[in-house]
Amino acid sequence: MTDAHTPSSASSTDRAAVERELRAMIAEAARLDTAVVAGLPADTDLFGPEIGLTSLAGVTLLGAVDARFGVDVAALDLSLDSLQSIATLADFVTAHRSVG
């Protein structure tokens, strides 16, 4: 049984594409191999040991996200909860880029 609020395959595809691009941006900002970041679970902490994003790399990542997707994460998420993991950032960007 499905309802009207079930995500369409198009929106699922869009979210997956956003996550793939974000993983590449995260790898670049953290100076990691893109294949390593691509293979990490989506719930991997951005500031945890696997990625080890620094505050400076985080600022670089936020600038890249704004430039690519038009989503100013710092302005929209004052507590920066969206930077918890790969998945939380992908969900946040997907939600806010579709609004505007």
Secondary structure, 3 states (H helix, E strand, C coil): CCCCCCCCHHHHHHHHHHHHHHHHHHHHHHCCCHHHHHCCCCCCECCCCCCCCCHHHHHHHHHHHHHHHCCCHHHHCCCCHHHCEHHHHHHHHHHHHHHC
